[in-house]
Amino acid sequence: MNEDRLRAVYVVGLMASAYVFWYVFTSFDSILYAVPFALATVFFVARLRLLTADS
């Protein structure tokens, strides 16, 4: 995939995982259910930073 398409995929993934993290954390009041979404958010931030650093 080209970099523009990857950037869009990472931004959408970042927004989705951050929203689900916030929703799960506030709705269920349990960090246990929110941890996978927090890790996904960190992953998307790291990948997006690597992608934009190369451009």
mmCIF entry with sequence, helices, sheets and N, C-alpha, C, O atoms, coordinates in Angstrom:
data_MODEL
# 
_entry.id   MODEL 
# 
_entity.id                         1 
_entity.type                       polymer 
_entity.pdbx_number_of_molecules   1 
# 
_entity_poly.entity_id                      1 
_entity_poly.type                           'polypeptide(L)' 
_entity_poly.nstd_linkage                   no 
_entity_poly.nstd_monomer                   no 
_entity_poly.pdbx_seq_one_letter_code       MNEDRLRAVYVVGLMASAYVFWYVFTSFDSILYAVPFALATVFFVARLRLLTADS 
_entity_poly.pdbx_seq_one_letter_code_can   MNEDRLRAVYVVGLMASAYVFWYVFTSFDSILYAVPFALATVFFVARLRLLTADS 
_entity_poly.pdbx_strand_id                 A 
# 
loop_
_entity_poly_seq.entity_id 
_entity_poly_seq.num 
_entity_poly_seq.mon_id 
_entity_poly_seq.hetero 
1 1  MET n 
1 2  ASN n 
1 3  GLU n 
1 4  ASP n 
1 5  ARG n 
1 6  LEU n 
1 7  ARG n 
1 8  ALA n 
1 9  VAL n 
1 10 TYR n 
1 11 VAL n 
1 12 VAL n 
1 13 GLY n 
1 14 LEU n 
1 15 MET n 
1 16 ALA n 
1 17 SER n 
1 18 ALA n 
1 19 TYR n 
1 20 VAL n 
1 21 PHE n 
1 22 TRP n 
1 23 TYR n 
1 24 VAL n 
1 25 PHE n 
1 26 THR n 
1 27 SER n 
1 28 PHE n 
1 29 ASP n 
1 30 SER n 
1 31 ILE n 
1 32 LEU n 
1 33 TYR n 
1 34 ALA n 
1 35 VAL n 
1 36 PRO n 
1 37 PHE n 
1 38 ALA n 
1 39 LEU n 
1 40 ALA n 
1 41 THR n 
1 42 VAL n 
1 43 PHE n 
1 44 PHE n 
1 45 VAL n 
1 46 ALA n 
1 47 ARG n 
1 48 LEU n 
1 49 ARG n 
1 50 LEU n 
1 51 LEU n 
1 52 THR n 
1 53 ALA n 
1 54 ASP n 
1 55 SER n 
# 
_struct_asym.id          A 
_struct_asym.entity_id   1 
# 
loop_
_struct_conf.conf_type_id 
_struct_conf.id 
_struct_conf.pdbx_PDB_helix_id 
_struct_conf.beg_label_comp_id 
_struct_conf.beg_label_asym_id 
_struct_conf.beg_label_seq_id 
_struct_conf.pdbx_beg_PDB_ins_code 
_struct_conf.end_label_comp_id 
_struct_conf.end_label_asym_id 
_struct_conf.end_label_seq_id 
_struct_conf.pdbx_end_PDB_ins_code 
_struct_conf.beg_auth_comp_id 
_struct_conf.beg_auth_asym_id 
_struct_conf.beg_auth_seq_id 
_struct_conf.end_auth_comp_id 
_struct_conf.end_auth_asym_id 
_struct_conf.end_auth_seq_id 
_struct_conf.pdbx_PDB_helix_class 
_struct_conf.details 
_struct_conf.pdbx_PDB_helix_length 
HELX_P HELX_P1 AA1 GLU A 3  ? PHE A 28 ? GLU A 3  PHE A 28 1 ? 26 
HELX_P HELX_P2 AA2 ILE A 31 ? ASP A 54 ? ILE A 31 ASP A 54 1 ? 24 
# 
_struct_conf_type.id          HELX_P 
_struct_conf_type.criteria    ? 
_struct_conf_type.reference   ? 
# 
loop_
_atom_site.group_PDB 
_atom_site.id 
_atom_site.type_symbol 
_atom_site.label_atom_id 
_atom_site.label_alt_id 
_atom_site.label_comp_id 
_atom_site.label_asym_id 
_atom_site.label_entity_id 
_atom_site.label_seq_id 
_atom_site.pdbx_PDB_ins_code 
_atom_site.Cartn_x 
_atom_site.Cartn_y 
_atom_site.Cartn_z 
_atom_site.occupancy 
_atom_site.B_iso_or_equiv 
_atom_site.pdbx_formal_charge 
_atom_site.auth_seq_id 
_atom_site.auth_comp_id 
_atom_site.auth_asym_id 
_atom_site.auth_atom_id 
_atom_site.pdbx_PDB_model_num 
ATOM 1   N N  . MET A 1 1  ? 0.842   -1.185 0.000  1.00 0.00 ? 1  MET A N  1 
ATOM 2   C CA . MET A 1 1  ? 0.000   0.000  0.000  1.00 0.00 ? 1  MET A CA 1 
ATOM 3   C C  . MET A 1 1  ? 0.886   1.247  0.000  1.00 0.00 ? 1  MET A C  1 
ATOM 4   O O  . MET A 1 1  ? 1.995   1.245  0.535  1.00 0.00 ? 1  MET A O  1 
ATOM 5   N N  . ASN A 1 2  ? 0.375   2.287  -0.603 1.00 0.00 ? 2  ASN A N  1 
ATOM 6   C CA . ASN A 1 2  ? 1.175   3.505  -0.581 1.00 0.00 ? 2  ASN A CA 1 
ATOM 7   C C  . ASN A 1 2  ? 1.015   4.224  0.761  1.00 0.00 ? 2  ASN A C  1 
ATOM 8   O O  . ASN A 1 2  ? 0.133   3.900  1.556  1.00 0.00 ? 2  ASN A O  1 
ATOM 9   N N  . GLU A 1 3  ? 1.878   5.193  0.989  1.00 0.00 ? 3  GLU A N  1 
ATOM 10  C CA . GLU A 1 3  ? 1.930   5.841  2.303  1.00 0.00 ? 3  GLU A CA 1 
ATOM 11  C C  . GLU A 1 3  ? 0.671   6.638  2.621  1.00 0.00 ? 3  GLU A C  1 
ATOM 12  O O  . GLU A 1 3  ? 0.269   6.705  3.783  1.00 0.00 ? 3  GLU A O  1 
ATOM 13  N N  . ASP A 1 4  ? 0.042   7.243  1.619  1.00 0.00 ? 4  ASP A N  1 
ATOM 14  C CA . ASP A 1 4  ? -1.167  8.025  1.880  1.00 0.00 ? 4  ASP A CA 1 
ATOM 15  C C  . ASP A 1 4  ? -2.305  7.133  2.356  1.00 0.00 ? 4  ASP A C  1 
ATOM 16  O O  . ASP A 1 4  ? -3.052  7.501  3.263  1.00 0.00 ? 4  ASP A O  1 
ATOM 17  N N  . ARG A 1 5  ? -2.436  5.967  1.744  1.00 0.00 ? 5  ARG A N  1 
ATOM 18  C CA . ARG A 1 5  ? -3.489  5.042  2.175  1.00 0.00 ? 5  ARG A CA 1 
ATOM 19  C C  . ARG A 1 5  ? -3.187  4.491  3.562  1.00 0.00 ? 5  ARG A C  1 
ATOM 20  O O  . ARG A 1 5  ? -4.092  4.348  4.384  1.00 0.00 ? 5  ARG A O  1 
ATOM 21  N N  . LEU A 1 6  ? -1.927  4.182  3.826  1.00 0.00 ? 6  LEU A N  1 
ATOM 22  C CA . LEU A 1 6  ? -1.560  3.691  5.153  1.00 0.00 ? 6  LEU A CA 1 
ATOM 23  C C  . LEU A 1 6  ? -1.809  4.745  6.223  1.00 0.00 ? 6  LEU A C  1 
ATOM 24  O O  . LEU A 1 6  ? -2.285  4.431  7.314  1.00 0.00 ? 6  LEU A O  1 
ATOM 25  N N  . ARG A 1 7  ? -1.487  5.988  5.911  1.00 0.00 ? 7  ARG A N  1 
ATOM 26  C CA . ARG A 1 7  ? -1.704  7.072  6.874  1.00 0.00 ? 7  ARG A CA 1 
ATOM 27  C C  . ARG A 1 7  ? -3.186  7.172  7.223  1.00 0.00 ? 7  ARG A C  1 
ATOM 28  O O  . ARG A 1 7  ? -3.541  7.334  8.390  1.00 0.00 ? 7  ARG A O  1 
ATOM 29  N N  . ALA A 1 8  ? -4.046  7.076  6.216  1.00 0.00 ? 8  ALA A N  1 
ATOM 30  C CA . ALA A 1 8  ? -5.489  7.151  6.469  1.00 0.00 ? 8  ALA A CA 1 
ATOM 31  C C  . ALA A 1 8  ? -5.955  5.971  7.325  1.00 0.00 ? 8  ALA A C  1 
ATOM 32  O O  . ALA A 1 8  ? -6.770  6.141  8.232  1.00 0.00 ? 8  ALA A O  1 
ATOM 33  N N  . VAL A 1 9  ? -5.439  4.788  7.038  1.00 0.00 ? 9  VAL A N  1 
ATOM 34  C CA . VAL A 1 9  ? -5.810  3.602  7.821  1.00 0.00 ? 9  VAL A CA 1 
ATOM 35  C C  . VAL A 1 9  ? -5.361  3.754  9.272  1.00 0.00 ? 9  VAL A C  1 
ATOM 36  O O  . VAL A 1 9  ? -6.114  3.423  10.188 1.00 0.00 ? 9  VAL A O  1 
ATOM 37  N N  . TYR A 1 10 ? -4.159  4.245  9.489  1.00 0.00 ? 10 TYR A N  1 
ATOM 38  C CA . TYR A 1 10 ? -3.663  4.421  10.852 1.00 0.00 ? 10 TYR A CA 1 
ATOM 39  C C  . TYR A 1 10 ? -4.436  5.498  11.606 1.00 0.00 ? 10 TYR A C  1 
ATOM 40  O O  . TYR A 1 10 ? -4.697  5.351  12.800 1.00 0.00 ? 10 TYR A O  1 
ATOM 41  N N  . VAL A 1 11 ? -4.802  6.574  10.924 1.00 0.00 ? 11 VAL A N  1 
ATOM 42  C CA . VAL A 1 11 ? -5.560  7.637  11.588 1.00 0.00 ? 11 VAL A CA 1 
ATOM 43  C C  . VAL A 1 11 ? -6.950  7.137  11.984 1.00 0.00 ? 11 VAL A C  1 
ATOM 44  O O  . VAL A 1 11 ? -7.413  7.411  13.091 1.00 0.00 ? 11 VAL A O  1 
ATOM 45  N N  . VAL A 1 12 ? -7.609  6.414  11.097 1.00 0.00 ? 12 VAL A N  1 
ATOM 46  C CA . VAL A 1 12 ? -8.931  5.863  11.418 1.00 0.00 ? 12 VAL A CA 1 
ATOM 47  C C  . VAL A 1 12 ? -8.817  4.849  12.552 1.00 0.00 ? 12 VAL A C  1 
ATOM 48  O O  . VAL A 1 12 ? -9.638  4.854  13.469 1.00 0.00 ? 12 VAL A O  1 
ATOM 49  N N  . GLY A 1 13 ? -7.815  3.984  12.501 1.00 0.00 ? 13 GLY A N  1 
ATOM 50  C CA . GLY A 1 13 ? -7.602  3.014  13.579 1.00 0.00 ? 13 GLY A CA 1 
ATOM 51  C C  . GLY A 1 13 ? -7.304  3.687  14.901 1.00 0.00 ? 13 GLY A C  1 
ATOM 52  O O  . GLY A 1 13 ? -7.784  3.252  15.947 1.00 0.00 ? 13 GLY A O  1 
ATOM 53  N N  . LEU A 1 14 ? -6.520  4.739  14.861 1.00 0.00 ? 14 LEU A N  1 
ATOM 54  C CA . LEU A 1 14 ? -6.196  5.490  16.069 1.00 0.00 ? 14 LEU A CA 1 
ATOM 55  C C  . LEU A 1 14 ? -7.443  6.119  16.673 1.00 0.00 ? 14 LEU A C  1 
ATOM 56  O O  . LEU A 1 14 ? -7.673  6.022  17.878 1.00 0.00 ? 14 LEU A O  1 
ATOM 57  N N  . MET A 1 15 ? -8.240  6.758  15.843 1.00 0.00 ? 15 MET A N  1 
ATOM 58  C CA . MET A 1 15 ? -9.466  7.389  16.348 1.00 0.00 ? 15 MET A CA 1 
ATOM 59  C C  . MET A 1 15 ? -10.440 6.351  16.897 1.00 0.00 ? 15 MET A C  1 
ATOM 60  O O  . MET A 1 15 ? -11.044 6.557  17.950 1.00 0.00 ? 15 MET A O  1 
ATOM 61  N N  . ALA A 1 16 ? -10.590 5.248  16.193 1.00 0.00 ? 16 ALA A N  1 
ATOM 62  C CA . ALA A 1 16 ? -11.527 4.210  16.634 1.00 0.00 ? 16 ALA A CA 1 
ATOM 63  C C  . ALA A 1 16 ? -11.079 3.582  17.947 1.00 0.00 ? 16 ALA A C  1 
ATOM 64  O O  . ALA A 1 16 ? -11.884 3.421  18.864 1.00 0.00 ? 16 ALA A O  1 
ATOM 65  N N  . SER A 1 17 ? -9.808  3.229  18.043 1.00 0.00 ? 17 SER A N  1 
ATOM 66  C CA . SER A 1 17 ? -9.344  2.585  19.266 1.00 0.00 ? 17 SER A CA 1 
ATOM 67  C C  . SER A 1 17 ? -9.349  3.550  20.448 1.00 0.00 ? 17 SER A C  1 
ATOM 68  O O  . SER A 1 17 ? -9.630  3.141  21.575 1.00 0.00 ? 17 SER A O  1 
ATOM 69  N N  . ALA A 1 18 ? -9.043  4.822  20.209 1.00 0.00 ? 18 ALA A N  1 
ATOM 70  C CA . ALA A 1 18 ? -9.097  5.801  21.300 1.00 0.00 ? 18 ALA A CA 1 
ATOM 71  C C  . ALA A 1 18 ? -10.525 6.001  21.782 1.00 0.00 ? 18 ALA A C  1 
ATOM 72  O O  . ALA A 1 18 ? -10.770 6.120  22.982 1.00 0.00 ? 18 ALA A O  1 
ATOM 73  N N  . TYR A 1 19 ? -11.463 6.037  20.852 1.00 0.00 ? 19 TYR A N  1 
ATOM 74  C CA . TYR A 1 19 ? -12.871 6.190  21.242 1.00 0.00 ? 19 TYR A CA 1 
ATOM 75  C C  . TYR A 1 19 ? -13.363 4.973  22.025 1.00 0.00 ? 19 TYR A C  1 
ATOM 76  O O  . TYR A 1 19 ? -14.021 5.120  23.055 1.00 0.00 ? 19 TYR A O  1 
ATOM 77  N N  . VAL A 1 20 ? -13.048 3.779  21.540 1.00 0.00 ? 20 VAL A N  1 
ATOM 78  C CA . VAL A 1 20 ? -13.493 2.571  22.232 1.00 0.00 ? 20 VAL A CA 1 
ATOM 79  C C  . VAL A 1 20 ? -12.825 2.467  23.599 1.00 0.00 ? 20 VAL A C  1 
ATOM 80  O O  . VAL A 1 20 ? -13.459 2.052  24.570 1.00 0.00 ? 20 VAL A O  1 
ATOM 81  N N  . PHE A 1 21 ? -11.551 2.840  23.682 1.00 0.00 ? 21 PHE A N  1 
ATOM 82  C CA . PHE A 1 21 ? -10.863 2.864  24.975 1.00 0.00 ? 21 PHE A CA 1 
ATOM 83  C C  . PHE A 1 21 ? -11.596 3.773  25.945 1.00 0.00 ? 21 PHE A C  1 
ATOM 84  O O  . PHE A 1 21 ? -11.879 3.374  27.075 1.00 0.00 ? 21 PHE A O  1 
ATOM 85  N N  . TRP A 1 22 ? -11.908 4.995  25.519 1.00 0.00 ? 22 TRP A N  1 
ATOM 86  C CA . TRP A 1 22 ? -12.623 5.937  26.376 1.00 0.00 ? 22 TRP A CA 1 
ATOM 87  C C  . TRP A 1 22 ? -13.991 5.391  26.764 1.00 0.00 ? 22 TRP A C  1 
ATOM 88  O O  . TRP A 1 22 ? -14.382 5.464  27.929 1.00 0.00 ? 22 TRP A O  1 
ATOM 89  N N  . TYR A 1 23 ? -14.712 4.848  25.803 1.00 0.00 ? 23 TYR A N  1 
ATOM 90  C CA . TYR A 1 23 ? -16.062 4.334  26.064 1.00 0.00 ? 23 TYR A CA 1 
ATOM 91  C C  . TYR A 1 23 ? -16.041 3.173  27.060 1.00 0.00 ? 23 TYR A C  1 
ATOM 92  O O  . TYR A 1 23 ? -16.822 3.152  28.011 1.00 0.00 ? 23 TYR A O  1 
ATOM 93  N N  . VAL A 1 24 ? -15.149 2.216  26.839 1.00 0.00 ? 24 VAL A N  1 
ATOM 94  C CA . VAL A 1 24 ? -15.069 1.046  27.724 1.00 0.00 ? 24 VAL A CA 1 
ATOM 95  C C  . VAL A 1 24 ? -14.618 1.462  29.121 1.00 0.00 ? 24 VAL A C  1 
ATOM 96  O O  . VAL A 1 24 ? -15.147 0.975  30.120 1.00 0.00 ? 24 VAL A O  1 
ATOM 97  N N  . PHE A 1 25 ? -13.653 2.354  29.186 1.00 0.00 ? 25 PHE A N  1 
ATOM 98  C CA . PHE A 1 25 ? -13.134 2.775  30.492 1.00 0.00 ? 25 PHE A CA 1 
ATOM 99  C C  . PHE A 1 25 ? -14.195 3.521  31.297 1.00 0.00 ? 25 PHE A C  1 
ATOM 100 O O  . PHE A 1 25 ? -14.313 3.318  32.505 1.00 0.00 ? 25 PHE A O  1 
ATOM 101 N N  . THR A 1 26 ? -14.969 4.385  30.633 1.00 0.00 ? 26 THR A N  1 
ATOM 102 C CA . THR A 1 26 ? -15.981 5.150  31.371 1.00 0.00 ? 26 THR A CA 1 
ATOM 103 C C  . THR A 1 26 ? -17.253 4.352  31.623 1.00 0.00 ? 26 THR A C  1 
ATOM 104 O O  . THR A 1 26 ? -17.934 4.583  32.622 1.00 0.00 ? 26 THR A O  1 
ATOM 105 N N  . SER A 1 27 ? -17.582 3.424  30.742 1.00 0.00 ? 27 SER A N  1 
ATOM 106 C CA . SER A 1 27 ? -18.827 2.676  30.898 1.00 0.00 ? 27 SER A CA 1 
ATOM 107 C C  . SER A 1 27 ? -18.711 1.535  31.903 1.00 0.00 ? 27 SER A C  1 
ATOM 108 O O  . SER A 1 27 ? -19.593 1.344  32.740 1.00 0.00 ? 27 SER A O  1 
ATOM 109 N N  . PHE A 1 28 ? -17.634 0.789  31.815 1.00 0.00 ? 28 PHE A N  1 
ATOM 110 C CA . PHE A 1 28 ? -17.499 -0.397 32.651 1.00 0.00 ? 28 PHE A CA 1 
ATOM 111 C C  . PHE A 1 28 ? -16.681 -0.145 33.907 1.00 0.00 ? 28 PHE A C  1 
ATOM 112 O O  . PHE A 1 28 ? -16.622 -1.004 34.787 1.00 0.00 ? 28 PHE A O  1 
ATOM 113 N N  . ASP A 1 29 ? -16.049 1.021  34.006 1.00 0.00 ? 29 ASP A N  1 
ATOM 114 C CA . ASP A 1 29 ? -15.215 1.368  35.165 1.00 0.00 ? 29 ASP A CA 1 
ATOM 115 C C  . ASP A 1 29 ? -14.198 0.281  35.483 1.00 0.00 ? 29 ASP A C  1 
ATOM 116 O O  . ASP A 1 29 ? -13.896 0.021  36.648 1.00 0.00 ? 29 ASP A O  1 
ATOM 117 N N  . SER A 1 30 ? -13.678 -0.345 34.445 1.00 0.00 ? 30 SER A N  1 
ATOM 118 C CA . SER A 1 30 ? -12.681 -1.386 34.645 1.00 0.00 ? 30 SER A CA 1 
ATOM 119 C C  . SER A 1 30 ? -11.540 -1.179 33.661 1.00 0.00 ? 30 SER A C  1 
ATOM 120 O O  . SER A 1 30 ? -11.748 -1.106 32.451 1.00 0.00 ? 30 SER A O  1 
ATOM 121 N N  . ILE A 1 31 ? -10.366 -1.087 34.186 1.00 0.00 ? 31 ILE A N  1 
ATOM 122 C CA . ILE A 1 31 ? -9.198  -0.906 33.331 1.00 0.00 ? 31 ILE A CA 1 
ATOM 123 C C  . ILE A 1 31 ? -8.868  -2.191 32.581 1.00 0.00 ? 31 ILE A C  1 
ATOM 124 O O  . ILE A 1 31 ? -8.226  -2.156 31.531 1.00 0.00 ? 31 ILE A O  1 
ATOM 125 N N  . LEU A 1 32 ? -9.309  -3.327 33.121 1.00 0.00 ? 32 LEU A N  1 
ATOM 126 C CA . LEU A 1 32 ? -8.996  -4.614 32.504 1.00 0.00 ? 32 LEU A CA 1 
ATOM 127 C C  . LEU A 1 32 ? -9.557  -4.719 31.086 1.00 0.00 ? 32 LEU A C  1 
ATOM 128 O O  . LEU A 1 32 ? -8.881  -5.212 30.183 1.00 0.00 ? 32 LEU A O  1 
ATOM 129 N N  . TYR A 1 33 ? -10.784 -4.260 30.894 1.00 0.00 ? 33 TYR A N  1 
ATOM 130 C CA . TYR A 1 33 ? -11.383 -4.317 29.563 1.00 0.00 ? 33 TYR A CA 1 
ATOM 131 C C  . TYR A 1 33 ? -10.816 -3.247 28.633 1.00 0.00 ? 33 TYR A C  1 
ATOM 132 O O  . TYR A 1 33 ? -10.871 -3.401 27.413 1.00 0.00 ? 33 TYR A O  1 
ATOM 133 N N  . ALA A 1 34 ? -10.280 -2.183 29.182 1.00 0.00 ? 34 ALA A N  1 
ATOM 134 C CA . ALA A 1 34 ? -9.785  -1.069 28.383 1.00 0.00 ? 34 ALA A CA 1 
ATOM 135 C C  . ALA A 1 34 ? -8.339  -1.238 27.940 1.00 0.00 ? 34 ALA A C  1 
ATOM 136 O O  . ALA A 1 34 ? -7.906  -0.570 27.001 1.00 0.00 ? 34 ALA A O  1 
ATOM 137 N N  . VAL A 1 35 ? -7.585  -2.112 28.591 1.00 0.00 ? 35 VAL A N  1 
ATOM 138 C CA . VAL A 1 35 ? -6.159  -2.271 28.290 1.00 0.00 ? 35 VAL A CA 1 
ATOM 139 C C  . VAL A 1 35 ? -5.894  -2.651 26.833 1.00 0.00 ? 35 VAL A C  1 
ATOM 140 O O  . VAL A 1 35 ? -5.012  -2.046 26.223 1.00 0.00 ? 35 VAL A O  1 
ATOM 141 N N  . PRO A 1 36 ? -6.599  -3.611 26.237 1.00 0.00 ? 36 PRO A N  1 
ATOM 142 C CA . PRO A 1 36 ? -6.312  -3.925 24.827 1.00 0.00 ? 36 PRO A CA 1 
ATOM 143 C C  . PRO A 1 36 ? -6.516  -2.732 23.888 1.00 0.00 ? 36 PRO A C  1 
ATOM 144 O O  . PRO A 1 36 ? -5.773  -2.573 22.919 1.00 0.00 ? 36 PRO A O  1 
ATOM 145 N N  . PHE A 1 37 ? -7.506  -1.905 24.167 1.00 0.00 ? 37 PHE A N  1 
ATOM 146 C CA . PHE A 1 37 ? -7.742  -0.742 23.322 1.00 0.00 ? 37 PHE A CA 1 
ATOM 147 C C  . PHE A 1 37 ? -6.695  0.335  23.566 1.00 0.00 ? 37 PHE A C  1 
ATOM 148 O O  . PHE A 1 37 ? -6.345  1.074  22.646 1.00 0.00 ? 37 PHE A O  1 
ATOM 149 N N  . ALA A 1 38 ? -6.194  0.435  24.778 1.00 0.00 ? 38 ALA A N  1 
ATOM 150 C CA . ALA A 1 38 ? -5.096  1.361  25.053 1.00 0.00 ? 38 ALA A CA 1 
ATOM 151 C C  . ALA A 1 38 ? -3.838  0.912  24.316 1.00 0.00 ? 38 ALA A C  1 
ATOM 152 O O  . ALA A 1 38 ? -3.118  1.740  23.758 1.00 0.00 ? 38 ALA A O  1 
ATOM 153 N N  . LEU A 1 39 ? -3.573  -0.376 24.310 1.00 0.00 ? 39 LEU A N  1 
ATOM 154 C CA . LEU A 1 39 ? -2.408  -0.891 23.581 1.00 0.00 ? 39 LEU A CA 1 
ATOM 155 C C  . LEU A 1 39 ? -2.557  -0.684 22.079 1.00 0.00 ? 39 LEU A C  1 
ATOM 156 O O  . LEU A 1 39 ? -1.584  -0.359 21.399 1.00 0.00 ? 39 LEU A O  1 
ATOM 157 N N  . ALA A 1 40 ? -3.756  -0.868 21.561 1.00 0.00 ? 40 ALA A N  1 
ATOM 158 C CA . ALA A 1 40 ? -3.995  -0.620 20.139 1.00 0.00 ? 40 ALA A CA 1 
ATOM 159 C C  . ALA A 1 40 ? -3.785  0.854  19.811 1.00 0.00 ? 40 ALA A C  1 
ATOM 160 O O  . ALA A 1 40 ? -3.237  1.183  18.759 1.00 0.00 ? 40 ALA A O  1 
ATOM 161 N N  . THR A 1 41 ? -4.214  1.738  20.698 1.00 0.00 ? 41 THR A N  1 
ATOM 162 C CA . THR A 1 41 ? -4.012  3.173  20.482 1.00 0.00 ? 41 THR A CA 1 
ATOM 163 C C  . THR A 1 41 ? -2.534  3.508  20.451 1.00 0.00 ? 41 THR A C  1 
ATOM 164 O O  . THR A 1 41 ? -2.086  4.263  19.588 1.00 0.00 ? 41 THR A O  1 
ATOM 165 N N  . VAL A 1 42 ? -1.774  2.957  21.383 1.00 0.00 ? 42 VAL A N  1 
ATOM 166 C CA . VAL A 1 42 ? -0.324  3.186  21.408 1.00 0.00 ? 42 VAL A CA 1 
ATOM 167 C C  . VAL A 1 42 ? 0.323   2.635  20.143 1.00 0.00 ? 42 VAL A C  1 
ATOM 168 O O  . VAL A 1 42 ? 1.219   3.269  19.586 1.00 0.00 ? 42 VAL A O  1 
ATOM 169 N N  . PHE A 1 43 ? -0.111  1.479  19.685 1.00 0.00 ? 43 PHE A N  1 
ATOM 170 C CA . PHE A 1 43 ? 0.414   0.893  18.460 1.00 0.00 ? 43 PHE A CA 1 
ATOM 171 C C  . PHE A 1 43 ? 0.169   1.820  17.267 1.00 0.00 ? 43 PHE A C  1 
ATOM 172 O O  . PHE A 1 43 ? 1.080   2.087  16.483 1.00 0.00 ? 43 PHE A O  1 
ATOM 173 N N  . PHE A 1 44 ? -1.065  2.305  17.135 1.00 0.00 ? 44 PHE A N  1 
ATOM 174 C CA . PHE A 1 44 ? -1.381  3.173  16.006 1.00 0.00 ? 44 PHE A CA 1 
ATOM 175 C C  . PHE A 1 44 ? -0.610  4.489  16.071 1.00 0.00 ? 44 PHE A C  1 
ATOM 176 O O  . PHE A 1 44 ? -0.197  5.006  15.033 1.00 0.00 ? 44 PHE A O  1 
ATOM 177 N N  . VAL A 1 45 ? -0.411  5.034  17.254 1.00 0.00 ? 45 VAL A N  1 
ATOM 178 C CA . VAL A 1 45 ? 0.372   6.268  17.392 1.00 0.00 ? 45 VAL A CA 1 
ATOM 179 C C  . VAL A 1 45 ? 1.818   6.016  16.971 1.00 0.00 ? 45 VAL A C  1 
ATOM 180 O O  . VAL A 1 45 ? 2.410   6.821  16.250 1.00 0.00 ? 45 VAL A O  1 
ATOM 181 N N  . ALA A 1 46 ? 2.382   4.901  17.421 1.00 0.00 ? 46 ALA A N  1 
ATOM 182 C CA . ALA A 1 46 ? 3.769   4.588  17.077 1.00 0.00 ? 46 ALA A CA 1 
ATOM 183 C C  . ALA A 1 46 ? 3.940   4.366  15.578 1.00 0.00 ? 46 ALA A C  1 
ATOM 184 O O  . ALA A 1 46 ? 4.891   4.869  14.980 1.00 0.00 ? 46 ALA A O  1 
ATOM 185 N N  . ARG A 1 47 ? 3.028   3.619  14.973 1.00 0.00 ? 47 ARG A N  1 
ATOM 186 C CA . ARG A 1 47 ? 3.121   3.365  13.528 1.00 0.00 ? 47 ARG A CA 1 
ATOM 187 C C  . ARG A 1 47 ? 2.931   4.646  12.726 1.00 0.00 ? 47 ARG A C  1 
ATOM 188 O O  . ARG A 1 47 ? 3.600   4.845  11.712 1.00 0.00 ? 47 ARG A O  1 
ATOM 189 N N  . LEU A 1 48 ? 2.030   5.511  13.167 1.00 0.00 ? 48 LEU A N  1 
ATOM 190 C CA . LEU A 1 48 ? 1.801   6.770  12.467 1.00 0.00 ? 48 LEU A CA 1 
ATOM 191 C C  . LEU A 1 48 ? 3.015   7.667  12.602 1.00 0.00 ? 48 LEU A C  1 
ATOM 192 O O  . LEU A 1 48 ? 3.387   8.355  11.651 1.00 0.00 ? 48 LEU A O  1 
ATOM 193 N N  . ARG A 1 49 ? 3.636   7.669  13.766 1.00 0.00 ? 49 ARG A N  1 
ATOM 194 C CA . ARG A 1 49 ? 4.861   8.474  13.936 1.00 0.00 ? 49 ARG A CA 1 
ATOM 195 C C  . ARG A 1 49 ? 5.983   7.990  13.054 1.00 0.00 ? 49 ARG A C  1 
ATOM 196 O O  . ARG A 1 49 ? 6.714   8.789  12.468 1.00 0.00 ? 49 ARG A O  1 
ATOM 197 N N  . LEU A 1 50 ? 6.126   6.652  12.955 1.00 0.00 ? 50 LEU A N  1 
ATOM 198 C CA . LEU A 1 50 ? 7.152   6.104  12.070 1.00 0.00 ? 50 LEU A CA 1 
ATOM 199 C C  . LEU A 1 50 ? 6.875   6.429  10.616 1.00 0.00 ? 50 LEU A C  1 
ATOM 200 O O  . LEU A 1 50 ? 7.796   6.737  9.859  1.00 0.00 ? 50 LEU A O  1 
ATOM 201 N N  . LEU A 1 51 ? 5.632   6.362  10.227 1.00 0.00 ? 51 LEU A N  1 
ATOM 202 C CA . LEU A 1 51 ? 5.261   6.644  8.854  1.00 0.00 ? 51 LEU A CA 1 
ATOM 203 C C  . LEU A 1 51 ? 5.478   8.105  8.500  1.00 0.00 ? 51 LEU A C  1 
ATOM 204 O O  . LEU A 1 51 ? 5.964   8.415  7.412  1.00 0.00 ? 51 LEU A O  1 
ATOM 205 N N  . THR A 1 52 ? 5.122   9.007  9.407  1.00 0.00 ? 52 THR A N  1 
ATOM 206 C CA . THR A 1 52 ? 5.295   10.432 9.118  1.00 0.00 ? 52 THR A CA 1 
ATOM 207 C C  . THR A 1 52 ? 6.744   10.859 9.260  1.00 0.00 ? 52 THR A C  1 
ATOM 208 O O  . THR A 1 52 ? 7.156   11.837 8.637  1.00 0.00 ? 52 THR A O  1 
ATOM 209 N N  . ALA A 1 53 ? 7.525   10.156 10.058 1.00 0.00 ? 53 ALA A N  1 
ATOM 210 C CA . ALA A 1 53 ? 8.946   10.506 10.188 1.00 0.00 ? 53 ALA A CA 1 
ATOM 211 C C  . ALA A 1 53 ? 9.710   10.166 8.916  1.00 0.00 ? 53 ALA A C  1 
ATOM 212 O O  . ALA A 1 53 ? 10.694  10.826 8.584  1.00 0.00 ? 53 ALA A O  1 
ATOM 213 N N  . ASP A 1 54 ? 9.262   9.143  8.207  1.00 0.00 ? 54 ASP A N  1 
ATOM 214 C CA . ASP A 1 54 ? 9.926   8.753  6.963  1.00 0.00 ? 54 ASP A CA 1 
ATOM 215 C C  . ASP A 1 54 ? 9.578   9.655  5.797  1.00 0.00 ? 54 ASP A C  1 
ATOM 216 O O  . ASP A 1 54 ? 10.299  9.670  4.799  1.00 0.00 ? 54 ASP A O  1 
ATOM 217 N N  . SER A 1 55 ? 8.493   10.407 5.897  1.00 0.00 ? 55 SER A N  1 
ATOM 218 C CA . SER A 1 55 ? 8.072   11.247 4.777  1.00 0.00 ? 55 SER A CA 1 
ATOM 219 C C  . SER A 1 55 ? 8.838   12.545 4.723  1.00 0.00 ? 55 SER A C  1 
ATOM 220 O O  . SER A 1 55 ? 8.602   13.365 3.836  1.00 0.00 ? 55 SER A O  1 
# 
